[in-house]
Amino acid sequence: MAERSTAAVDVADNSGDKPLTAKADKATTDGVAKAQGTEKESAPERGSEQLSEEPAGATPELHSGHKLARRYRLEECVTRLDGFSSWRAVDEKLRRAVGVHLLPADHPRARSVLAAARSAALLGDPRFVQVLDAVEEDDLVYVVHEWLPDAVELTALFSAGPMEAHDAYQLVSQVSQAMAAAHREGLAHLRLTPGAVLRTSSGQYRIRGLAVNAALRGIRAERPQRTDTEAIGALLYAALTQRWPYETDAYGLSGLPKGVGLIAPDQVRAGVHRGLSELAMRALINDGATASRQEPPCTTPDELAKAIAEMPRVRPPEPTFTAPPDYQRTTYQQGTYGRTQAGPGAAVAAPPVPPPPLQSRTGTTLKWLVAALLITALGLGSWQVADRLLEPKEKPTDPSNTQTTKEDTDKLLGSGKPLTITGARDFDPEGNGVENPDEIQNSYDGDPSTFWQTVRYSSTPNFGNLKSGAGIVLDLGKSQPVGTVNVSFLGGNTSVELRAASADTTTEPTTLDGFKKVAEGSGEKVVLKPGKPVQARYVLVWLTKLPQISPGNFRGKVSEISVTG
């Protein structure tokens, strides 16, 4: 069951939910849950979601080992609820684990589930658990999605205690940016609970069930952006306090005391980061709590993402080192280990003085030979010095001759001085255009413990054969000579190219053709030095081959970039 907690789709958060302000067919839900031996799922408390009152269809009678489309073999049922079921399955064609939602084709929500799944699949954003297939076949509708065995639900993370400020900052930053991108494409989640957000082993947060989880339950919202924003605020609140920001207990967390209203996180627990506490209150949109605050509430994920970007970046805690134990001096003395020691107060005999080495005829000959060689070398050196002193001086160079000045040399070869990186952004022209943009500053902040990373790719190190690469565009502020670019990677050897825009380019290129390859290398610490003088304002650090992070999975991590002129 541990695997379910880390990879199952959020379709039955039996740990509890917020009570809903809308109506639901309680008798139908209770009856289905009782008949199928599963807990009834409670509904959310806050927001304007509305549950469909349509009756649930009959749950398909399926069992482990059943195969869909001669390809997806069902392994374990993880949820049965309200006419649909969810399974852990195996894609026998690609030999990988997948998740599957199943419901009858005549289910009242079958059409909306198919439409939601196909819309989510078109988004193609790697920050979301990807929908792989959505099919109606043999009186069944099923949706196939990624299965992430290395990921952990927020529910499990919250049970371990409040998050560090940096972890909570990464959570709200990544989730708000992902949801802002989804809403720009007209997609809402409406079911953004702790069970719907996963953290991978690399620290990246993935959101599952976009549009699909709400469609499975018939949840709708009059203001979907506000609903999702408030849900993100609740996640941040729980991350900071290990409390659910409503009066009911949910997801293994205790709710707030009844009758006191919403209390700011920094008033619930000591040591909470003030800026993140303020951010949680702005996202939760509690008028009574925000009336005394200086900043306005955030009503959309995009507003929340912008508010996070305006905050000072929360740095990770300094690593702690354990002091080595004091040096323990041994009690035995040199030359006496293993021998009988003298009693207390007894004088220790000094070690015997070794006799002088014996002189031999060979040794005497060798000494004379060395002396002769030294005399010869001194004579040759004196002759060369005298020859140099007696040599006539060259005539001074004619001032009219053309000379290369230091300024010209610097312009051609570079001065070797550090150049300031005035800005940077992720560069993914062959993909969906997004490669963790919120982490870009980590790649040149002077802190080797922070990093920017690509998303995870499967099957092959060359970006899963999906594209030729991804990377970071550096803005040097103005066109100037580029001598070397030093790149430090984490996780293993990474292949990388240095590409530069032309010297007269004043706007950042948006295609790979706008940059010319000037150097390449591979390793964990790579020095990229152009073979010919390069002058540019925009340079591209272009990753082409990624290290393996787990069997069949690959990801690149850039911890530090520096540029010299």
C-alpha positions in Angstrom: 0.0 0.0 0.0 3.0 2.3 0.2 3.1 2.5 -3.5 -0.5 3.7 -3.6 0.4 6.6 -1.3 3.2 7.8 -3.6 1.7 7.2 -7.0 -2.0 6.6 -7.0 -4.2 9.3 -8.6 -6.1 11.5 -6.2 -9.5 10.0 -6.6 -10.3 9.0 -3.0 -8.9 11.3 -0.3 -10.4 9.2 2.4 -8.4 11.2 5.0 -11.1 13.8 4.9 -12.0 17.0 3.0 -13.5 20.3 3.6 -17.4 20.3 3.9 -18.9 21.6 0.7 -21.2 24.7 0.3 -22.9 23.0 -2.6 -25.4 20.1 -2.5 -24.6 16.4 -3.3 -26.6 13.2 -3.5 -25.5 11.9 -0.1 -27.7 8.8 -0.2 -26.3 7.8 -3.5 -22.7 8.3 -2.4 -23.2 6.5 0.9 -24.9 3.6 -0.9 -22.1 3.1 -3.4 -19.4 3.4 -0.8 -21.2 0.9 1.5 -21.9 -1.6 -1.3 -18.3 -1.6 -2.5 -16.6 -1.7 0.8 -14.9 1.7 0.5 -15.0 4.8 2.6 -17.2 7.6 1.5 -15.2 10.6 0.2 -16.1 13.8 2.0 -16.4 17.0 0.0 -14.4 20.2 0.1 -15.5 22.9 2.5 -14.4 26.2 1.0 -15.0 27.7 -2.4 -17.8 27.8 -4.9 -17.5 24.2 -6.2 -20.7 22.4 -7.0 -21.0 18.6 -7.1 -23.2 17.2 -9.8 -26.4 15.6 -8.5 -26.5 13.1 -11.4 -26.9 9.5 -10.3 -23.8 7.3 -10.6 -23.7 4.5 -13.1 -22.8 0.9 -12.3 -19.1 0.4 -11.6 -17.6 -2.0 -14.3 -17.0 -5.5 -12.9 -13.3 -5.8 -13.6 -10.5 -7.7 -11.8 -6.8 -7.8 -11.7 -5.3 -9.3 -14.9 -8.0 -7.8 -17.1 -6.5 -6.2 -20.2 -7.6 -3.0 -22.0 -6.9 -2.5 -25.7 -4.7 -5.6 -25.5 -2.1 -3.4 -23.8 -3.0 -2.1 -20.4 -3.1 -4.9 -17.8 -4.9 -4.0 -14.6 -2.9 -4.8 -11.4 -4.5 -3.3 -8.3 -7.7 -1.3 -7.7 -6.8 1.7 -5.6 -10.3 3.4 -5.6 -13.9 2.5 -6.2 -16.2 5.5 -5.8 -19.4 6.9 -7.2 -19.6 4.7 -10.3 -15.9 4.8 -11.3 -12.7 3.0 -10.3 -9.0 3.7 -10.5 -6.3 1.2 -11.0 -2.6 0.7 -11.0 -1.8 -1.0 -14.3 1.0 -2.0 -16.6 1.5 -0.9 -20.2 2.8 -4.1 -21.7 3.8 -2.5 -24.9 6.2 0.0 -23.3 6.8 -2.1 -20.2 6.0 0.7 -17.7 3.5 1.3 -14.8 0.6 3.5 -15.6 -2.6 4.6 -13.8 -6.1 4.0 -15.3 -9.5 5.6 -14.5 -12.5 3.4 -15.6 -16.2 4.2 -15.8 -19.1 2.9 -17.9 -19.7 4.6 -21.2 -23.3 5.3 -20.1 -22.1 7.0 -16.9 -23.6 10.5 -16.7 -20.0 12.0 -16.5 -18.4 9.8 -19.1 -18.5 12.5 -21.8 -17.1 15.2 -19.6 -14.3 12.9 -18.3 -13.2 12.2 -21.9 -13.3 15.8 -22.8 -11.3 16.9 -19.7 -8.7 14.2 -20.2 -8.2 15.1 -23.9 -7.9 18.8 -23.0 -5.3 18.0 -20.3 -3.3 15.8 -22.6 -3.1 18.7 -25.1 -1.5 20.9 -22.5 1.7 18.8 -22.5 3.2 20.6 -19.5 5.7 18.4 -17.6 4.7 20.0 -14.3 1.5 18.0 -14.5 1.2 14.2 -14.4 0.6 13.5 -18.1 -2.6 12.0 -19.6 -1.4 9.3 -22.0 -4.6 8.0 -23.5 -8.4 8.7 -23.3 -10.6 6.0 -25.0 -14.2 4.8 -25.3 -14.2 1.1 -26.0 -16.4 -1.9 -25.3 -19.0 0.1 -23.3 -16.1 1.5 -21.2 -14.4 4.9 -20.9 -10.9 4.8 -19.6 -8.2 7.4 -19.0 -4.6 6.3 -18.9 -2.0 8.6 -17.1 1.6 8.5 -15.8 2.5 6.6 -12.7 5.3 8.1 -10.6 6.7 5.5 -8.2 9.5 7.8 -7.0 7.1 10.6 -6.0 5.6 11.3 -2.5 2.2 13.0 -1.9 2.1 16.2 0.1 -0.2 14.3 2.5 2.8 12.1 3.5 5.1 15.1 3.7 2.7 17.1 5.9 2.4 14.2 8.3 6.2 14.4 8.9 5.9 18.0 10.2 6.0 21.6 9.0 8.2 22.3 6.0 11.3 24.4 6.1 10.8 27.9 4.6 12.7 27.1 1.5 10.8 23.9 0.8 7.4 25.7 1.3 8.7 28.5 -1.0 9.5 26.0 -3.7 6.1 24.3 -3.3 4.0 27.5 -3.6 6.2 28.9 -6.4 6.1 25.8 -8.6 2.4 25.0 -8.1 1.2 28.5 -8.6 3.3 28.9 -11.8 2.0 25.6 -13.1 -1.6 26.4 -12.4 -1.2 29.9 -14.0 0.0 28.2 -17.2 -3.0 25.8 -17.1 -5.5 28.6 -16.6 -4.0 30.5 -19.6 -5.0 27.4 -21.6 -8.5 27.4 -20.1 -7.9 24.5 -17.8 -8.8 24.4 -14.1 -8.1 21.8 -11.4 -10.8 22.4 -8.8 -9.5 19.5 -6.8 -6.1 20.7 -5.7 -5.7 18.8 -2.4 -2.6 17.5 -0.7 -3.1 14.2 -2.4 -3.1 15.9 -5.9 0.5 17.3 -5.5 3.5 15.0 -5.6 7.2 15.8 -4.9 9.7 13.8 -6.9 13.1 12.6 -5.7 14.7 15.6 -7.4 12.5 18.1 -5.5 10.2 18.9 -8.4 6.5 19.2 -7.7 4.0 17.5 -10.1 0.3 18.0 -10.1 -2.0 15.2 -11.0 -5.7 15.1 -12.0 -5.8 18.4 -13.8 -9.5 18.8 -15.0 -10.0 15.0 -14.8 -10.4 14.7 -11.0 -13.1 17.3 -11.0 -14.8 15.8 -14.0 -14.9 12.4 -12.3 -16.8 13.9 -9.4 -18.9 16.4 -11.4 -17.3 19.3 -9.6 -17.8 22.7 -11.1 -16.9 26.2 -10.0 -18.3 29.7 -10.9 -14.8 31.2 -10.3 -12.3 28.4 -11.1 -9.3 30.6 -10.8 -10.2 31.8 -7.4 -11.0 28.2 -6.3 -7.6 27.0 -7.4 -5.8 30.0 -5.9 -7.5 29.4 -2.5 -6.5 25.7 -2.7 -2.8 26.7 -3.3 -3.1 29.0 -0.2 -4.4 26.1 1.8 -1.4 23.9 0.8 1.0 26.7 1.7 -0.8 27.2 5.1 -0.5 23.5 5.8 3.1 23.4 4.8 4.0 26.2 7.2 1.9 25.1 10.2 1.0 21.4 9.8 -2.6 22.6 10.3 -5.5 22.6 7.9 -6.8 26.3 7.6 -10.4 25.4 8.3 -12.3 24.2 11.3 -12.5 20.6 10.1 -9.7 18.0 10.3 -8.6 16.8 6.9 -5.8 14.9 5.2 -4.4 13.8 8.5 -4.1 17.4 9.7 -5.9 19.1 12.6 -8.2 22.0 11.7 -8.2 25.4 13.4 -10.0 26.0 16.7 -13.7 26.5 16.2 -15.0 30.1 16.3 -11.7 31.9 16.0 -11.6 32.3 12.3 -8.5 32.1 10.1 -5.3 32.9 12.0 -2.1 33.8 10.2 0.5 31.0 10.0 3.1 33.1 11.9 0.5 33.3 14.8 -0.1 29.5 14.8 3.5 28.4 15.0 6.7 30.3 16.1 9.4 30.8 13.5 7.2 30.8 10.4 8.6 32.9 7.6 6.8 36.2 7.7 6.6 36.7 3.9 5.2 33.2 3.3 2.7 33.7 6.1 1.5 36.9 4.4 1.3 35.1 1.1 -0.8 32.3 2.4 -3.3 34.8 3.8 -3.5 36.7 0.5 -4.2 33.4 -1.3 -6.9 32.2 1.1 -8.9 35.4 0.4 -10.2 35.8 4.0 -11.6 39.4 4.1 -11.4 39.6 7.9 -7.8 38.4 8.0 -6.6 40.6 5.1 -8.3 43.8 6.1 -5.4 44.8 8.3 -2.8 43.7 5.8 -1.1 46.1 3.4 -1.2 43.9 0.3 -4.3 43.0 -1.6 -5.6 39.4 -1.9 -4.5 37.2 -4.8 -7.5 35.9 -6.7 -5.8 34.1 -9.6 -2.8 31.7 -9.8 -1.1 34.3 -12.0 -1.4 37.0 -9.4 -0.1 34.6 -6.8 2.9 33.7 -9.0 3.7 37.4 -9.5 3.5 38.1 -5.8 6.0 35.3 -5.2 8.3 36.7 -7.8 8.3 40.0 -6.0 9.3 38.5 -2.7 13.0 38.2 -1.7 14.1 34.7 -2.7 14.0 32.3 0.3 17.4 30.5 0.4 17.9 27.0 1.7 19.2 26.5 5.2 23.0 26.4 5.7 24.3 22.8 5.8 25.4 21.6 9.2 28.6 19.7 9.8 29.4 17.4 12.7 32.7 18.3 14.4 35.2 15.4 14.3 36.1 13.8 17.6 39.1 15.2 19.5 42.4 13.6 18.6 43.2 10.8 21.0 47.0 10.5 21.7 48.3 6.9 22.0 49.8 5.9 25.3 52.7 3.9 23.9 56.0 5.4 23.0 57.9 4.9 19.8 60.0 1.8 19.9 58.2 0.2 22.9 54.9 -1.0 21.3 54.7 -4.8 22.1 57.4 -4.7 24.7 57.3 -4.7 28.4 56.9 -1.1 29.7 59.0 0.3 32.6 57.2 0.9 35.9 56.0 4.4 37.0 58.9 6.8 37.6 61.4 4.7 35.8 63.6 6.5 33.3 63.0 5.7 29.7 66.2 4.8 27.9 67.0 6.9 24.9 67.1 5.0 21.6 70.6 4.0 20.5 72.4 6.4 18.1 73.0 4.6 14.8 76.6 4.3 13.7 77.8 6.5 10.8 77.5 4.9 7.4 80.5 3.0 6.1 82.5 4.7 3.4 83.1 2.6 0.3 85.2 3.0 -2.8 82.0 3.3 -4.9 80.6 6.0 -2.7 83.8 8.1 -3.0 83.9 7.8 -6.8 80.3 8.9 -7.0 81.0 12.0 -4.9 83.8 13.1 -7.2 81.6 12.5 -10.3 78.8 14.7 -8.9 81.3 17.4 -8.0 82.7 17.4 -11.5 79.2 17.7 -13.1 78.4 20.7 -10.9 81.6 22.5 -11.8 80.9 21.9 -15.5 77.3 23.2 -15.2 78.4 26.4 -13.4 81.0 27.1 -16.1 78.4 26.8 -18.9 76.0 29.0 -17.0 78.6 31.7 -16.5 79.6 31.7 -20.2 75.9 32.1 -21.2 75.5 35.1 -18.8 78.6 36.8 -20.1 77.5 36.2 -23.7 74.2 37.9 -23.0 75.8 40.9 -21.3 78.2 41.5 -24.2 75.5 41.1 -26.8 74.7 44.5 -28.4 71.2 45.9 -27.6 68.6 45.9 -30.4 67.6 49.2 -31.9 64.4 50.6 -30.5 61.3 49.9 -32.4 60.2 52.6 -34.8 57.3 54.4 -33.2 55.7 54.7 -36.5 55.2 50.9 -36.7 51.7 49.6 -36.1 51.5 47.9 -32.6 48.6 45.9 -31.0 47.4 47.7 -27.9 46.1 46.0 -24.8 42.6 47.2 -25.7 42.9 45.5 -29.1 44.2 42.3 -27.5 41.3 42.3 -24.9 38.9 42.8 -27.7 40.2 39.8 -29.7 41.1 37.4 -27.0 39.2 38.5 -23.9 40.6 40.1 -20.8 40.0 37.1 -18.5 37.9 39.2 -16.1 34.6 37.9 -14.7 31.6 39.2 -16.7 28.3 40.1 -15.0 25.2 38.0 -16.0 22.4 40.6 -16.0 19.6 38.1 -16.6 18.8 34.6 -17.8 15.9 32.4 -18.8 15.2 28.8 -19.6 15.4 28.0 -23.3 13.2 25.2 -24.8 12.3 26.1 -28.4 11.7 22.5 -29.4 9.5 21.5 -26.5 6.7 23.3 -24.7 8.8 26.3 -23.9 9.1 25.7 -20.2 11.9 24.2 -18.2 11.6 25.2 -14.5 11.9 29.0 -15.1 11.5 29.7 -11.4 14.9 28.0 -10.7 16.9 29.9 -13.3 18.5 32.3 -10.8 19.9 29.3 -8.9 22.3 28.7 -11.8 24.3 31.9 -11.4 23.7 33.0 -7.8 27.2 32.1 -6.6 25.7 29.4 -4.3 26.8 25.9 -5.5 24.1 24.2 -3.2 21.3 25.7 -5.4 20.6 24.6 -8.9 18.4 24.8 -12.0 17.2 21.5 -13.4 15.5 20.2 -16.5 12.3 18.2 -16.2 12.6 14.4 -16.1 13.0 12.5 -19.4 12.5 8.8 -19.9 14.1 6.1 -21.9 17.2 7.8 -23.3 19.7 10.5 -22.0 19.2 12.6 -25.1 15.9 14.1 -23.8 14.0 10.9 -24.5 14.5 11.5 -28.3 11.9 14.2 -28.0 14.2 17.1 -28.9 17.9 18.0 -29.4 18.3 19.7 -26.0 17.3 22.5 -23.6 19.3 25.1 -21.7 19.8 28.6 -20.4 20.2 31.8 -22.2 22.5 34.3 -20.5 22.2 38.0 -21.0 25.6 39.8 -20.5 24.0 43.3 -20.7 25.9 44.4 -23.8 27.9 42.9 -26.6 31.4 42.0 -25.3 34.2 39.5 -25.7 33.4 36.0 -24.3 36.6 34.1 -23.2 35.3 31.1 -21.2 32.1 29.9 -19.7 32.5 27.6 -16.7 29.5 25.3 -16.0 29.1 23.0 -12.9 26.6 20.2 -13.0 25.1 17.9 -10.4 24.1 14.3 -10.7 26.7 13.1 -13.2 28.4 13.8 -16.5 26.4 16.1 -18.7 27.1 16.9 -22.4 26.8 20.6 -23.1 27.4 23.1 -25.9 28.2 26.8 -25.7 26.3 28.8 -28.4 26.5 32.5 -29.0 24.3 35.0 -30.8 26.0 37.3 -33.3 27.8 40.4 -32.0 25.3 42.8 -33.4 22.2 41.0 -31.9 20.3 43.4 -29.5 17.3 41.2 -28.9 17.4 37.7 -27.5 17.0 35.0 -30.2 14.0 32.7 -29.8 15.1 29.8 -32.0 18.2 27.6 -31.8 19.3 28.9 -35.2 19.8 32.3 -33.6 22.8 30.9 -31.8 26.0 29.5 -33.3 27.9 26.7 -31.6 31.4 27.9 -30.5 32.4 25.2 -28.0 31.3 21.9 -26.4 32.3 19.6 -23.6 31.1 16.9 -21.2 31.6 16.2 -17.5 30.5 17.6 -14.1 32.7 20.7 -14.3 33.1 21.8 -17.8 35.1 24.8 -19.1 33.7 26.0 -22.5 36.4 28.0 -24.4 35.7 29.1 -27.9 38.4 28.2 -30.4 38.1 31.6 -32.0 37.4 35.1 -30.5 33.7 35.5 -29.8 31.8 38.7 -29.0 28.2 38.6 -28.0 25.6 39.8 -25.6 23.5 36.6 -25.5 25.1 33.2 -25.0 23.3 29.9 -24.7 24.4 27.0 -22.4 22.7 24.1 -24.3 22.5 20.7 -22.7 22.4 17.8 -25.2 22.8 14.7 -23.0 21.6 14.2 -19.5 22.8 12.0 -16.6 20.7 9.1 -15.3 18.8 9.8 -12.0 17.1 6.4 -11.7 16.7 3.4 -14.0 15.2 4.8 -17.3 15.0 8.4 -16.0 17.3 11.3 -16.9 17.6 14.9 -15.7 20.2 17.7 -16.0 21.1 20.0 -13.1 23.2 23.1 -13.4 24.5 24.3 -10.1 26.6 27.3 -11.2 27.6 29.2 -14.3 30.3 31.9 -14.5 31.6 33.8 -17.6 34.9 35.5 -18.1 35.8 38.0 -20.8 
